[in-house]
C-alpha cells in the first residue's frame, strides 16, 4: 500500500521547514504553511532565488507564534500578526493585501539576513486565489508559489538520483524540493498521470506539475549551491516540460484539496482518477 512517509510545513516562505507527524489541512494548504512571507522595500516577495542565506534560518511554531533562529542560535519571536498595518505585496503576478509585523521584528530579521527586509502575514483565506488556468475558480492559496499543497513521489527521487549518480555526482535529498507531502510510490514519474487522488480521507485534484528553479540546487540548511548544478542538470535531461503553457523542468505535483481534515504520516495514498494522457515531458 502506498502511503504518506513525510509531512512538512514552511511557516515563512523560503526559510527552513518543519517536519511533522500530522497536520490540519485547510483549504489554502496545511495549517501554518507559508502564511508569512519576506518582502523587499518595493513590497515584492523575496526567496532563496535572490537571497540564499534564507536557507539558514530555522522555523518553529508555538501556538500561533512563529520563532526564527539563525545559524548563530539567535532567536526571533514573531507574535500572532493579526491586525497589523496592511500593505499590498506582489508575489509573482499576484497582488495581495497582507499585514506587516512590528517594525522591531523587521529590523531584527534584516540583521539576521544582512538585507533591508520586512515580513508580512496573510490573515484570511481567500485573500489570494490559485491560478484558474488549472484550478477551479475561487480556490484559496497561501504564499506558496501557486497552489495549496505540493506532493512528491519517493520513487521519482530515486530515479532522478540514478541519473545524477551515473555522472559521478552526489545524490540529492527530498528536502531540496520543499514538498508538503511525500509518498513512497513504487513507480517513478507515476504522478504525471494523476488527476484526482485521495490521501487518508481527503480528496485532492492534481492540477499541475511543479516546475523547478535554482532553489533545488541549494543545500536547504546552508544555502550553498551545488557545484554541478544538480538536480537541475539531471532534470533538464529527464523532465523538460512539453506541455503548452508550462516551461521548465518538472518534479512533484501541485494539489488542490476539495475538503479540510487531518493528514498524517502513514495515511494511505490512492489514485482515484487518471488523466487521459500524462503530462508530456521530453528533450
MONOR-V294852 format. One record per residue. N is the residue number from 1. NEAR is the number of other ideal C-beta (glycine too) atoms within 12 Angstrom. Layout:
BEGIN
n=N near=NEAR
n=N near=NEAR
END
This chain:
BEGIN
n=1 near=13
n=2 near=27
n=3 near=24
n=4 near=39
n=5 near=29
n=6 near=35
n=7 near=39
n=8 near=35
n=9 near=41
n=10 near=45
n=11 near=41
n=12 near=47
n=13 near=43
n=14 near=40
n=15 near=45
n=16 near=34
n=17 near=37
n=18 near=31
n=19 near=25
n=20 near=28
n=21 near=17
n=22 near=22
n=23 near=35
n=24 near=22
n=25 near=37
n=26 near=30
n=27 near=33
n=28 near=37
n=29 near=44
n=30 near=42
n=31 near=30
n=32 near=38
n=33 near=43
n=34 near=44
n=35 near=42
n=36 near=47
n=37 near=45
n=38 near=46
n=39 near=38
n=40 near=25
n=41 near=15
n=42 near=14
n=43 near=24
n=44 near=25
n=45 near=37
n=46 near=34
n=47 near=34
n=48 near=35
n=49 near=24
n=50 near=22
n=51 near=30
n=52 near=28
n=53 near=31
n=54 near=40
n=55 near=35
n=56 near=29
n=57 near=44
n=58 near=29
n=59 near=37
n=60 near=25
n=61 near=29
n=62 near=17
n=63 near=13
n=64 near=19
n=65 near=23
n=66 near=38
n=67 near=27
n=68 near=38
n=69 near=24
n=70 near=26
n=71 near=18
n=72 near=13
n=73 near=12
n=74 near=18
n=75 near=21
n=76 near=33
n=77 near=24
n=78 near=39
n=79 near=22
n=80 near=21
n=81 near=31
n=82 near=19
n=83 near=14
n=84 near=25
n=85 near=20
n=86 near=20
n=87 near=28
n=88 near=20
n=89 near=33
n=90 near=22
n=91 near=32
n=92 near=23
n=93 near=14
n=94 near=27
n=95 near=18
n=96 near=37
n=97 near=23
n=98 near=37
n=99 near=30
n=100 near=32
n=101 near=38
n=102 near=23
n=103 near=14
n=104 near=17
n=105 near=31
n=106 near=31
n=107 near=18
n=108 near=24
n=109 near=40
n=110 near=25
n=111 near=20
n=112 near=30
n=113 near=35
n=114 near=15
n=115 near=21
n=116 near=17
n=117 near=38
n=118 near=36
n=119 near=48
n=120 near=43
n=121 near=41
n=122 near=40
n=123 near=28
n=124 near=21
n=125 near=23
n=126 near=18
n=127 near=26
n=128 near=40
n=129 near=28
n=130 near=34
n=131 near=26
n=132 near=17
n=133 near=19
n=134 near=29
n=135 near=29
n=136 near=19
n=137 near=12
n=138 near=16
n=139 near=33
n=140 near=29
n=141 near=41
n=142 near=45
n=143 near=41
n=144 near=42
n=145 near=38
n=146 near=36
n=147 near=42
n=148 near=46
n=149 near=51
n=150 near=43
n=151 near=49
n=152 near=44
n=153 near=41
n=154 near=32
n=155 near=24
n=156 near=40
n=157 near=37
n=158 near=23
n=159 near=28
n=160 near=39
n=161 near=27
n=162 near=20
n=163 near=28
n=164 near=31
n=165 near=18
n=166 near=16
n=167 near=17
n=168 near=10
n=169 near=22
n=170 near=17
n=171 near=23
n=172 near=34
n=173 near=25
n=174 near=35
n=175 near=26
n=176 near=37
n=177 near=41
n=178 near=40
n=179 near=40
n=180 near=44
n=181 near=49
n=182 near=39
n=183 near=42
n=184 near=26
n=185 near=33
n=186 near=17
n=187 near=20
n=188 near=23
n=189 near=30
n=190 near=28
n=191 near=44
n=192 near=34
n=193 near=24
n=194 near=36
n=195 near=26
n=196 near=23
n=197 near=38
n=198 near=29
n=199 near=41
n=200 near=28
n=201 near=19
n=202 near=35
n=203 near=24
n=204 near=44
n=205 near=30
n=206 near=41
n=207 near=35
n=208 near=36
n=209 near=41
n=210 near=39
n=211 near=32
n=212 near=39
n=213 near=27
n=214 near=27
n=215 near=34
n=216 near=41
n=217 near=32
n=218 near=36
n=219 near=24
n=220 near=33
n=221 near=22
n=222 near=18
n=223 near=29
n=224 near=15
n=225 near=23
n=226 near=27
n=227 near=12
n=228 near=18
n=229 near=23
n=230 near=34
n=231 near=43
n=232 near=33
n=233 near=26
n=234 near=34
n=235 near=38
n=236 near=26
n=237 near=22
n=238 near=30
n=239 near=38
n=240 near=25
n=241 near=27
n=242 near=20
n=243 near=23
n=244 near=10
n=245 near=15
n=246 near=26
n=247 near=14
n=248 near=24
n=249 near=33
n=250 near=38
n=251 near=46
n=252 near=44
n=253 near=44
n=254 near=40
n=255 near=45
n=256 near=39
n=257 near=41
n=258 near=25
n=259 near=19
n=260 near=24
n=261 near=23
n=262 near=24
n=263 near=42
n=264 near=25
n=265 near=24
n=266 near=20
n=267 near=32
n=268 near=22
n=269 near=39
n=270 near=23
n=271 near=27
n=272 near=18
n=273 near=16
n=274 near=18
n=275 near=23
n=276 near=8
n=277 near=12
n=278 near=23
n=279 near=35
n=280 near=20
n=281 near=28
n=282 near=16
n=283 near=12
END
